[in-house]
Amino acid sequence: MKVSEQHTDFFHQVYEIVRLIPTGRVTSYGAIAKVLGTPKSSRMVGWAMNASHQDPTIPAHRVVNRKGLLTGKMHFETPTKMEELLRKEGVIVKDDCVQDFNKVFWDPSEIIQ
């Protein structure tokens, strides 16, 4: 699949935000879409995350769905890698869901205006 230049720019913006997520915190596809001014593009944020795995500077494991589910886990090297990376940072995961989601949720709009 060839990514258009427009999508590349969007992906780059997503990656800039994802790099800001603090260690031990998570955010959602929708929160990233909203801060980019495209609140209905959560799915496209997901595509950007799926394409990010070649760059180790992008902590893709810190992006989950709006309920804290590890919906992107199948795009990692192994189905358990996303959870392993989150646990290593102190995030508690049970049944593929971030526990205490509201406590570990990072809202990018608090930093990015």
N, C-alpha and C positions, 0 to 999 in steps of 0.2 A: 504494500500500500504506500503510495507516494503522498506525503503531507503537503498541502498547499502552503504558500508563503504566509497567507493570512493565518492559517492554523499554527504555523511555526511561531509567529509572533505571539499568539494567544498562549501557546505552550510555554514559551519563554517567560511570559508574565506569571503564569501559574508556578513555574519553577522558582522564580524570584520570591514569591510568597512562601512556598513550601520550605525554602531554605531558612526562612525566619522562624519557623515553628520551633519553640524551645524544646530541648531534650526533656523527655518525660511528659510531654503534652501531645495532644492530638487536635486536629481540626477536621472539618467535613468538606466534602466536594462542594456542597451548597454554600458554605461560608466563604470559600475561595471565589466561587462564581459571583457571589453577591458583592464582595469587595472589589472585584474587577468591573463591576457595573453591568454584569450580564447574569442576573439572578436565575435565568432559566437554562443556564448552560452547565449545570452540574455534571451531566453525562460527558460533556466535552472535557471537563476537568478530569474526569475519570480516564478518558482516552489519553490525555496528557500524562497522567500518572502511569498508565500502562506503558507508555513510550519512554518513560524516564529511567528505566532500570539499567541502562548502560552507563549512566552518570552517577558515581558513588557520592557526589556532593548533594544529591537530591534525596532527602529522607522521606521517600515515598511511603514508608511504613507508618508515618504519622498522620496519614490522611485516611479517614474512615467515612462511613455513611452517616447520615444525620442521627441515627440511633446508636452509633458507636460500633456497628458491625464491621468486621474485617472483610468487606465485600471484594477488595482487591487482592486478597491473599493468593489467588490462583495465578497471579502474574509474577510472583516471586520465584526464586530458584526452586524452592520446595513449598508445598502447601502450608508448612508450619513456620517458614522463615519470617513472615511478617509478625506473627505473635512472638517469636523468639526475640526479635529486635525490640519490640515494645517492652517485653518483660525485662530485658537487659537494661532498659531505661527506667524501670520501676513502675511501668504501667501494668495494672492487673487486668488480665484477660481471662474470661471464662466462657466456654462454649462459643468461641469466635466473637465475643462481644467485650468491649472495653467496660470495665467496672468503674463505678463512680465517674461516669462520663462527664457530668456537669462540673466536677472538680478538676478534671484533667483537660477539659475542652479549652482550646486557645482560639479566641475570636480575632481574626486578622484585622477586623475593622477598628479594633482598639489601638492599633499601631499605624495602620495605613489609612490615610485620609484621602 
